[in-house]
Amino acid sequence: MMTKGTQENRFGKALRPLFFLEEGFVPLNHGSFGTCPRSLHPILHDFQVQSELQPDRFLRHLMVDGCSKSRQVLSQLVHCDPEELAMIFNASYGINTVVRSLRFNRGDKIICFSTLYNAVERTMAFLKDTREVELVMIELEYPLTNQEISNIFKDTVQRERAKDAGVPIRMAIFDAISSVPGVRFPFEDIIKLCQEYGILSVVDGAHAVGQIPLNLHESDPDFFISNCHKWLFAPRGSAFLYVPRRNQALVHPSIINYAYADHTKDHLDVSFRAEFSWPGTTDFSTHLCIPAALDFRKALGGEEAIQNYCNNLAREGGQRLADIWGTQVLENDDKTLTVAMTNVQLPFKNKQNLPVAVVMKSIIDKLIYEHRTVASPYSHNGKWWLRVCAHVYNDISDFEYLSQAVIKVCQELENDP
């Protein structure tokens, strides 16, 4: 039996050569774009070559069979049926597919959270402008416990219903793990509350698969979207949309194809798979690499070993940064916020009153070009924070390197006129 120590010895900088990461670069921002192992690139290229050797054979048959296999292995990972999954190219596409498919009436209410990813927040603004829905925004100021978030949600629903009893709250959209702050959200609890109140739940799980265990049949969202290229090691441009059978008549892909049919009256789902299987001629190779990505993860020790290592390193690394900077980790009393991303208050007061966008770009660019590392800065609840990602190719020395680079960058920003 392997001990915790021997399991962790599999990971760290020794794995860096398994990726196309630049020599001397200290990668601590995996959550933004992910990275794909070297071993997957020949597989990706082979699929692309096959599509050129015999385009009709590949796109009419081999691609279809390959996507079916990817749905099969993904369904086993996230605990659902393959027929409930659609392969898509990123989470933003999936969110747009769902919310722009749903039929809203003027004045219908949608509950949102202030920590939504910026593109998702803009998608909600689009709905407000084009469908004349009302957005009910819940402001979250972390650190918060899961119970506090649930209480805020319940209070919001009850307040809105008391205010406008005849106006339905049609949908709530929320994260599984938010982008910034990079914290785990109690999505399972909010899904259950949505069910109690008769509200459709749309979960932006862009950061979820590969970072936390998922059981979609157990959590039972109405819609769930996740990227496979962020934390699962699939090539970029690979994601899935989960739609339980009860809701498949409600959604259509953002790109309408030959199979479109309106099932809102008969509630049949016969066209769901056909509608999502063909977004038009494109490169499907990224989808076909998902089984290989999962095999790579198994070779490293499997989901539990990977997730435990990343979680432990994020917690240890975050505390190390806070100790060095004399600041704090963004965490609640129940220690439920940190998964593979830690959020640490920056040693930065913004004495020059620089605009938020200027601070963010300056820190990122200086870290990339002057210090050969990167993490994601953001402002939240009146303070500046840094989201730092831990993955299998990181160890504590990466956090220590980042600590000194950030001190220099923050000092430069504070002192520059």
C-alpha positions as CSV (number, residue, x, y, z in Angstrom):
1,M,0.0,0.0,0.0
2,M,1.3,3.5,-0.9
3,T,1.6,6.0,1.8
4,K,0.8,9.7,1.4
5,G,4.5,10.5,1.0
6,T,5.1,7.9,-1.7
7,Q,2.0,9.1,-3.6
8,E,3.2,12.7,-3.5
9,N,6.6,11.7,-4.8
10,R,5.0,10.9,-8.2
11,F,4.3,14.6,-8.6
12,G,6.1,17.9,-8.7
13,K,8.9,19.2,-11.0
14,A,9.9,15.7,-12.1
15,L,6.7,15.7,-14.2
16,R,7.6,19.0,-16.0
17,P,9.2,17.2,-19.0
18,L,5.9,15.5,-19.7
19,F,4.6,18.9,-20.8
20,F,5.6,21.4,-23.4
21,L,6.4,24.0,-20.7
22,E,9.2,26.4,-21.5
23,E,12.5,25.7,-19.7
24,G,12.8,28.0,-16.7
25,F,9.1,29.1,-16.8
26,V,7.2,28.6,-13.5
27,P,3.6,27.8,-14.4
28,L,1.0,28.8,-11.7
29,N,-2.0,29.8,-13.8
30,H,-3.2,26.4,-15.1
31,G,-6.8,27.4,-14.4
32,S,-6.9,30.0,-17.2
33,F,-6.0,27.9,-20.2
34,G,-4.8,24.5,-19.1
35,T,-2.0,22.6,-20.7
36,C,-1.9,19.4,-22.7
37,P,0.7,16.6,-22.0
38,R,3.3,15.9,-24.7
39,S,2.0,12.4,-25.1
40,L,-1.3,13.7,-26.4
41,H,0.0,15.8,-29.2
42,P,0.9,12.9,-31.5
43,I,-2.6,11.5,-30.9
44,L,-4.1,14.8,-31.7
45,H,-2.0,15.1,-34.8
46,D,-2.9,11.6,-35.9
47,F,-6.6,12.4,-35.8
48,Q,-6.0,15.5,-37.9
49,V,-4.0,13.5,-40.4
50,Q,-6.7,10.9,-40.6
51,S,-9.2,13.7,-41.4
52,E,-7.1,14.7,-44.4
53,L,-6.3,11.2,-45.7
54,Q,-10.0,10.4,-46.2
55,P,-12.2,13.3,-45.1
56,D,-15.5,11.5,-45.7
57,R,-14.5,8.4,-43.9
58,F,-13.3,10.3,-41.0
59,L,-16.1,12.9,-40.7
60,R,-18.9,10.6,-41.5
61,H,-17.8,7.6,-39.4
62,L,-14.5,7.7,-37.4
63,M,-15.2,11.1,-35.9
64,V,-18.7,10.0,-34.9
65,D,-17.4,6.8,-33.3
66,G,-14.6,8.7,-31.5
67,C,-17.0,11.3,-30.0
68,S,-19.3,8.5,-28.9
69,K,-16.3,6.9,-27.1
70,S,-15.4,10.2,-25.5
71,R,-18.9,10.6,-24.2
72,Q,-18.8,7.1,-22.8
73,V,-15.6,7.6,-20.8
74,L,-16.7,11.1,-19.6
75,S,-20.0,9.7,-18.5
76,Q,-18.2,7.2,-16.3
77,L,-16.1,10.0,-14.8
78,V,-18.9,12.4,-14.0
79,H,-21.6,9.7,-13.3
80,C,-24.3,10.2,-15.8
81,D,-25.5,8.5,-19.1
82,P,-23.6,9.1,-22.3
83,E,-26.8,10.2,-24.0
84,E,-27.0,13.1,-21.5
85,L,-23.7,14.6,-22.7
86,A,-22.9,16.7,-25.7
87,M,-19.4,17.5,-26.9
88,I,-18.8,21.2,-27.2
89,F,-15.7,23.4,-27.7
90,N,-15.7,25.5,-24.5
91,A,-17.8,26.4,-21.5
92,S,-18.8,29.8,-22.9
93,Y,-20.4,28.1,-25.9
94,G,-22.3,25.8,-23.5
95,I,-23.6,28.6,-21.4
96,N,-24.8,30.5,-24.4
97,T,-26.4,27.3,-25.8
98,V,-28.5,26.8,-22.7
99,V,-29.5,30.3,-21.8
100,R,-30.2,31.4,-25.4
101,S,-32.3,28.3,-26.0
102,L,-34.6,28.9,-23.0
103,R,-37.8,30.7,-23.7
104,F,-38.3,33.7,-21.3
105,N,-41.2,36.0,-21.0
106,R,-40.8,39.7,-20.5
107,G,-40.1,40.4,-16.8
108,D,-39.0,36.9,-15.9
109,K,-36.4,36.9,-13.2
110,I,-32.9,35.3,-13.4
111,I,-30.8,35.0,-10.2
112,C,-27.1,35.6,-10.8
113,F,-24.0,35.9,-8.5
114,S,-21.5,38.8,-8.6
115,T,-18.7,36.2,-8.9
116,L,-19.8,35.0,-12.3
117,Y,-17.1,34.7,-15.0
118,N,-17.0,38.0,-16.9
119,A,-18.2,36.5,-20.2
120,V,-21.1,34.8,-18.4
121,E,-22.0,38.0,-16.7
122,R,-22.1,39.7,-20.2
123,T,-24.2,36.9,-21.5
124,M,-26.7,37.6,-18.8
125,A,-26.6,41.3,-19.7
126,F,-27.4,40.2,-23.3
127,L,-30.4,38.3,-22.1
128,K,-31.6,41.4,-20.2
129,D,-31.2,43.5,-23.3
130,T,-32.8,41.1,-25.8
131,R,-35.3,39.2,-23.8
132,E,-36.3,41.9,-21.3
133,V,-35.7,39.7,-18.3
134,E,-34.8,41.0,-14.9
135,L,-31.5,40.1,-13.4
136,V,-31.4,39.6,-9.6
137,M,-27.8,40.0,-8.7
138,I,-26.5,38.4,-5.4
139,E,-23.4,40.1,-4.2
140,L,-20.9,37.7,-2.6
141,E,-18.1,39.0,-0.4
142,Y,-15.8,36.2,0.5
143,P,-14.8,34.5,2.7
144,L,-18.3,33.0,3.2
145,T,-19.3,29.6,4.4
146,N,-21.5,27.3,2.3
147,Q,-24.3,27.8,4.8
148,E,-24.1,31.5,4.5
149,I,-24.3,31.4,0.7
150,S,-27.3,29.1,0.9
151,N,-29.0,31.4,3.4
152,I,-28.3,34.4,1.1
153,F,-29.9,32.5,-1.8
154,K,-33.0,31.5,0.2
155,D,-33.4,35.1,1.5
156,T,-33.2,36.4,-2.1
157,V,-35.7,34.0,-3.5
158,Q,-38.2,34.7,-0.6
159,R,-37.7,38.5,-0.9
160,E,-38.2,38.5,-4.7
161,R,-41.3,36.3,-4.4
162,A,-42.8,38.5,-1.7
163,K,-42.1,41.6,-3.8
164,D,-43.6,40.2,-7.1
165,A,-45.6,37.1,-6.4
166,G,-46.8,36.9,-10.0
167,V,-43.4,37.2,-11.6
168,P,-41.5,33.8,-11.8
169,I,-37.9,33.3,-11.0
170,R,-37.2,31.2,-14.0
171,M,-33.5,30.4,-13.7
172,A,-30.4,30.7,-11.5
173,I,-26.9,30.6,-12.9
174,F,-23.9,29.9,-10.7
175,D,-20.5,28.3,-10.6
176,A,-19.2,25.0,-9.4
177,I,-15.8,26.7,-8.8
178,S,-15.6,30.4,-9.6
179,S,-12.9,31.9,-11.6
180,V,-12.0,34.9,-9.4
181,P,-12.0,34.4,-6.5
182,G,-10.9,30.9,-7.4
183,V,-13.1,29.2,-4.8
184,R,-15.4,26.2,-4.6
185,F,-19.0,27.2,-4.6
186,P,-21.7,25.0,-2.9
187,F,-23.4,24.3,-6.2
188,E,-24.9,21.0,-4.9
189,D,-26.7,22.9,-2.1
190,I,-27.9,25.6,-4.5
191,I,-29.2,23.0,-7.0
192,K,-31.3,21.4,-4.3
193,L,-32.7,24.8,-3.3
194,C,-33.5,25.5,-7.0
195,Q,-35.4,22.2,-7.1
196,E,-37.4,23.2,-4.0
197,Y,-38.3,26.5,-5.5
198,G,-39.0,25.3,-9.0
199,I,-36.1,27.3,-10.5
200,L,-34.0,26.0,-13.4
201,S,-30.3,25.5,-12.3
202,V,-27.5,26.3,-14.8
203,V,-24.1,25.4,-13.4
204,D,-21.0,26.9,-14.9
205,G,-18.5,24.1,-14.1
206,A,-15.7,25.4,-16.4
207,H,-13.1,24.7,-13.6
208,A,-14.8,21.6,-12.2
209,V,-14.0,18.4,-14.1
210,G,-10.5,17.2,-13.2
211,Q,-10.3,19.5,-10.2
212,I,-13.1,18.0,-8.0
213,P,-15.1,14.8,-8.1
214,L,-18.4,15.1,-10.0
215,N,-21.6,13.0,-9.7
216,L,-24.1,14.6,-11.9
217,H,-26.9,12.2,-11.3
218,E,-26.5,12.7,-7.6
219,S,-26.3,16.5,-7.7
220,D,-28.9,16.6,-10.4
221,P,-28.5,20.0,-12.1
222,D,-30.8,21.1,-14.9
223,F,-27.7,22.0,-17.0
224,F,-24.0,21.6,-16.3
225,I,-21.1,22.7,-18.4
226,S,-17.4,22.0,-18.0
227,N,-14.1,22.4,-19.9
228,C,-11.9,19.4,-20.4
229,H,-9.0,21.5,-21.5
230,K,-8.5,23.3,-18.2
231,W,-8.0,20.6,-15.5
232,L,-8.5,17.3,-17.3
233,F,-5.4,17.7,-19.7
234,A,-7.4,17.4,-22.9
235,P,-6.3,19.7,-25.8
236,R,-7.8,23.2,-25.9
237,G,-11.2,23.4,-27.4
238,S,-12.8,20.5,-25.6
239,A,-15.7,20.6,-23.2
240,F,-19.0,19.0,-22.4
241,L,-22.6,20.0,-21.8
242,Y,-24.7,17.8,-19.5
243,V,-28.5,17.9,-20.1
244,P,-30.6,15.3,-18.3
245,R,-33.3,13.8,-20.5
246,R,-36.1,15.8,-18.8
247,N,-34.6,19.0,-20.2
248,Q,-33.3,17.9,-23.6
249,A,-36.4,19.3,-25.4
250,L,-35.5,22.7,-24.0
251,V,-32.1,23.3,-25.6
252,H,-30.6,23.6,-29.1
253,P,-27.0,24.2,-30.0
254,S,-25.9,27.8,-30.7
255,I,-25.2,26.6,-34.3
256,I,-28.4,25.2,-35.7
257,N,-27.9,22.3,-38.0
258,Y,-30.0,20.0,-40.2
259,A,-31.5,18.1,-37.3
260,Y,-33.3,21.0,-35.6
261,A,-36.8,20.2,-34.4
262,D,-39.1,21.9,-31.9
263,H,-40.0,19.5,-29.1
264,T,-41.4,22.0,-26.6
265,K,-44.9,20.7,-27.1
266,D,-44.3,16.9,-27.3
267,H,-41.2,17.0,-25.0
268,L,-39.4,14.4,-27.1
269,D,-35.7,14.5,-27.0
270,V,-35.1,12.5,-30.2
271,S,-33.1,15.3,-31.9
272,F,-30.8,16.2,-29.0
273,R,-27.9,14.0,-30.0
274,A,-28.2,14.7,-33.7
275,E,-28.4,18.5,-33.1
276,F,-25.3,18.6,-31.0
277,S,-23.2,16.1,-33.0
278,W,-22.7,18.3,-36.0
279,P,-21.9,22.0,-35.5
280,G,-20.7,22.1,-39.1
281,T,-17.3,21.2,-40.6
282,T,-14.6,21.8,-38.0
283,D,-11.7,20.1,-36.3
284,F,-13.1,17.5,-33.9
285,S,-9.7,16.1,-32.9
286,T,-9.7,17.7,-29.5
287,H,-12.9,15.8,-28.5
288,L,-11.3,12.6,-29.7
289,C,-8.4,13.0,-27.3
290,I,-10.4,12.8,-24.1
291,P,-9.9,9.0,-23.6
292,A,-6.1,9.5,-24.0
293,A,-6.2,12.4,-21.5
294,L,-8.0,10.1,-18.9
295,D,-5.5,7.4,-19.6
296,F,-2.7,9.9,-18.9
297,R,-4.3,10.7,-15.6
298,K,-4.7,7.1,-14.7
299,A,-1.0,6.6,-15.3
300,L,-0.2,9.4,-12.9
301,G,-2.2,7.6,-10.2
302,G,-5.8,8.5,-11.0
303,E,-8.3,11.2,-10.1
304,E,-8.1,10.9,-6.3
305,A,-4.3,11.0,-6.2
306,I,-4.1,14.0,-8.6
307,Q,-6.8,15.9,-6.8
308,N,-5.4,15.3,-3.4
309,Y,-2.0,16.4,-4.4
310,C,-3.2,19.6,-6.0
311,N,-5.5,20.4,-3.1
312,N,-2.8,19.8,-0.5
313,L,-0.2,21.8,-2.5
314,A,-2.6,24.7,-3.0
315,R,-3.3,24.9,0.7
316,E,0.4,24.6,1.7
317,G,1.5,27.0,-1.1
318,G,-1.1,29.5,-0.3
319,Q,-0.2,29.6,3.4
320,R,3.5,29.9,2.5
321,L,2.7,33.0,0.3
322,A,0.6,34.6,3.0
323,D,3.4,34.0,5.6
324,I,6.0,35.6,3.3
325,W,3.9,38.5,2.3
326,G,2.4,39.1,5.8
327,T,-1.1,38.8,4.4
328,Q,-3.9,36.1,4.4
329,V,-5.4,33.3,2.5
330,L,-9.0,33.7,1.4
331,E,-10.6,30.8,3.2
332,N,-13.7,30.4,5.5
333,D,-13.9,28.8,8.9
334,D,-15.0,25.4,7.4
335,K,-12.0,25.3,5.0
336,T,-14.3,24.6,2.0
337,L,-13.1,27.3,-0.5
338,T,-9.7,26.0,-1.6
339,V,-9.4,23.2,-4.0
340,A,-6.6,23.4,-6.5
341,M,-6.6,27.1,-6.6
342,T,-5.5,29.2,-3.6
343,N,-6.3,32.9,-3.2
344,V,-3.8,35.0,-1.3
345,Q,-4.0,38.7,-0.4
346,L,-1.3,40.7,-2.3
347,P,1.1,42.9,-0.5
348,F,-0.3,45.8,-2.5
349,K,-2.4,48.8,-1.4
350,N,-2.6,50.6,-4.8
351,K,-1.3,53.9,-3.4
352,Q,-1.2,55.3,-6.9
353,N,-4.9,54.7,-7.3
354,L,-4.3,52.9,-10.6
355,P,-7.4,51.6,-12.5
356,V,-8.2,48.0,-11.8
357,A,-7.5,47.0,-15.4
358,V,-4.1,48.7,-15.3
359,V,-3.1,46.9,-12.1
360,M,-4.2,43.5,-13.5
361,K,-2.4,43.9,-16.8
362,S,0.7,45.3,-15.2
363,I,1.0,42.5,-12.7
364,I,0.4,39.8,-15.3
365,D,2.7,41.3,-17.9
366,K,5.5,41.9,-15.5
367,L,5.3,38.4,-14.1
368,I,5.3,36.9,-17.6
369,Y,8.0,39.0,-19.2
370,E,10.3,40.0,-16.3
371,H,10.0,37.0,-14.0
372,R,8.9,34.1,-16.2
373,T,6.0,33.1,-14.1
374,V,2.3,34.0,-13.9
375,A,-0.8,33.9,-11.7
376,S,-4.1,35.8,-11.8
377,P,-4.5,39.1,-9.8
378,Y,-8.0,40.5,-9.0
379,S,-9.7,42.9,-6.7
380,H,-12.4,41.6,-4.3
381,N,-14.1,42.9,-1.2
382,G,-11.8,45.9,-1.0
383,K,-8.5,44.0,-1.3
384,W,-6.1,42.8,-4.0
385,W,-5.7,39.1,-4.3
386,L,-3.7,36.6,-6.4
387,R,-5.2,33.4,-7.6
388,V,-2.5,30.7,-7.7
389,C,-3.1,27.3,-9.3
390,A,-1.4,24.1,-8.2
391,H,-1.0,21.1,-10.5
392,V,0.9,17.9,-10.7
393,Y,4.0,19.5,-12.2
394,N,4.2,22.1,-9.3
395,D,5.9,21.9,-5.9
396,I,6.3,24.3,-3.0
397,S,9.4,25.9,-4.5
398,D,7.3,27.3,-7.3
399,F,5.2,29.2,-4.7
400,E,8.4,30.4,-3.1
401,Y,9.7,31.7,-6.4
402,L,6.4,33.4,-7.1
403,S,6.5,35.1,-3.7
404,Q,9.7,37.0,-4.5
405,A,8.6,38.0,-8.0
406,V,5.3,39.4,-6.7
407,I,7.0,41.4,-4.0
408,K,9.2,43.1,-6.6
409,V,6.2,43.7,-9.0
410,C,4.0,45.2,-6.2
411,Q,6.8,47.4,-5.0
412,E,7.3,48.7,-8.5
413,L,3.6,49.5,-8.9
414,E,3.4,51.2,-5.5
415,N,6.4,53.4,-6.2
416,D,6.0,54.2,-9.9
417,P,4.6,57.7,-10.5
